[in-house]
Amino acid sequence: MSRPVRSRNALIFIFITVLIDMAGFGIIMPILPDLIRELTGKDLAGASYYAGVLLFAFAGMQFICAPLVGNLSDRFGRRPVLLFSLAGFSINYALMAFAPSFTWLLVGRLVAGAFGATFATAGAFIADVSTPEKRAANFGLIGAAFGVGFILGPVLGGLLAGYGLRAPFFAAAILAMTNFVYGVLVLPETLTLEKRRKFEWRRANPLGALAHLQMRPVVLAMAWVMLFFGIANQVYPSVWAFYTQEKFGWTPLDIGISLGVVGLVFGLGQALVTRWAIPRFGEVRSALIGLVVMVFSYTAYALVTTGWQLYVVIAASFLSGLINPAIQGIMSNRTSESEQGELQGALASIAALGALIGPVIFTSLFGIFSAKDKVVYFPGAPFLGAAIMAALALLWFGFAIKKMKLHPHVAE
């Protein structure tokens, strides 16, 4: 198979893989508040803490397993690692559909986290088939698929909620299995034998993977930015459904539609703006623009008073989609081809670390400030917390580009 055909097939598959995975994840988000309340007997504020536990469990397993998966893909290739992960996801969603208790649901999220290799391996796929000057734009493809999946998943989940709180889990299982079968049929291997490297346990754990970033100061500095950015971004899965239900009285369908619009805006930003903005303004300036927009968007989310205002803020957050592909491009272009899987594993661990910290912060803030007996009632508090984290990402990025002398006006 020629390289152009192989590259095209890999990019198409990665787009569909991330799309289906995000649809499978997003499909269960609108029903989580009601499902947790059903299993625990808690009110909405109390149920938010249990949601935080589920997110923490999932992220904890990803933090542990992502470097292992990334290093395994550097040793044995991308294809077998990704297919194994997809098969595990499909089985896990099916088991979660029958959860009779919160404990069962928790175990399901732990297993899902262990199989959560798709984003790390997908990033390595992109790096394998992209030239350095096109990597940032092609990383935007993952973000676009993320956005499209986030459109379809929550909307479909909101619609399926009318057939019962377990129906979205069955749909997610079918989507994941469809993705697995598609991968078996068409997925090419993109890591040639001569570019594979020996597996090393000292580099296949989260601490070892993160420590390895210290060898490249620019990559390490960007990793800190990604951590703050990742923490802030956790406000969506952590409290969006709880926040909109509490503040606006939205139903699962309302929540699903709103999350679908979030995904639409994010996906358009990744698919359209990224490929135009990064070549024109460069990775550094594009990331700066995205981070500034992110700070203002989260602040506005906290302060809106009506549902239609929320949609205005969603539309205004369009350019925040530049952040991830721009920063990931900066990091990937400073990493050798034989270590792209390790880099993506480290990035997945950073994302998982953010997913460990974020839900604890945001669900706690929601639980504290949305309880009816509290002196200060402010359910938007989690979004102010997210704005603070985004501001920290912006400040760290500004410090890094000044210290590392990364030029903000040209493509790196």
Steps between C-alpha positions, in 0.01 A plus 500: 500500500643838402561758769232748374232228495613364838500850647156579365353174634659557839370857526147394400501218752633718781232758431226236515657333805510816708155602375342171606688491830387851591146423389508195727625710791267792433196280458491423873563852629140632488368210711774488766331735752175300493677160494720587797201630694315176421789284623593707807178671608678837525378841385662684210768669711588172673502306172763737361756364749437145375548620143836639611594157636418337165707752307786469750502120465505514121778760492704316762514186289586703191780675686650163592439318170549765230885501509497120494277500194704771327823309553342173388397670176861613446611139541226292330331753270190715520247261346490212753503733800213710369285203398544336840388823666193535281389144573532562873293817480211327325482220757522744788210718382282191466579396859431850633152492346402239762650684800272427802698724735739793506787262583438310175501830314828595669667173401385561144669839493822348637503242221419766241795707622734204466392451139513873429786480254331647197608863534866425573524252215297725269748780563789268416321400177474866402870559573597191295326611182551878519789716390625741772340802335160327483492334840326783687230523234455122496479493879208735444332205326480323835344809650251522214400135551476570873262784425285304254478210747400748766223623269356156429554333838320730744212569260453128440529435874234759574268340246567146624430606859132485404541122472661461843817604679686185385429537128797734434745239635374239254534752217856585611590129498370464144696805384824372656460153349427653159822697530694185589366308199575794272857509633553128441396547138679819396754619756860507366811478714689830487811424708756315290724236656817708475341783700388283791695504823556273794235502772631635831302484824676804642348708219164319498363648821353847558791629708759366258315638199463843656863501617608423143348832393770679698747416223324761283438831683246630248302176512505504882381862512214420261411198714426733793278711276317187390448401863331830596303493174394142566383577853287791374346291222373245752225741601291374204475129589508576873213741551339615172202265536462584870546875448245535221248280679538699822509851354262467204300186581613331180399143409745234372397593146570870566838408648582275206415768245709762681800267517446424134527870422820516708638217288385666177677826583813319620504271195460787254779685675728199466403400147483846341693757700795280602608423144480868410621670818806290591675529159416871495574605858726216618450255783603743775270787414211261426534347847505847657177597324330180610605535863376860525162401355481208742547722808221736397265215398515321835448826686192572291360148556504568874310828470222428249145528632297338222540201273524701177797692643676167548473438125648842426804413711533163327513675163752754630734220616564397137872585493585303815522198270844624391665419832551125491621449139732803519669392823509135398667603174768693691572192713486238223736692270763486775474123551662226289290264288590198714367674813168636374306224676680580825421870458133429435495268801649777713242745364225253580637474853499878529141506376413226749669693780287797407198271501597384849525851638225678307196294603597519867518880480194561286257248651599621847439862401164407353399296803600777739346794316182332371384350829176667605610554861817692413534871576649565154307340214705517180483188277728673246795475742660203313532711185678778687738231624551387140568861395772523766662181370485629143661826615783299660550318168517834319750648747723191489491497120596868487787437741616199299505670159691793647756281676537254210496785244230337289398756238123570519458625146617214282438127470747307710 
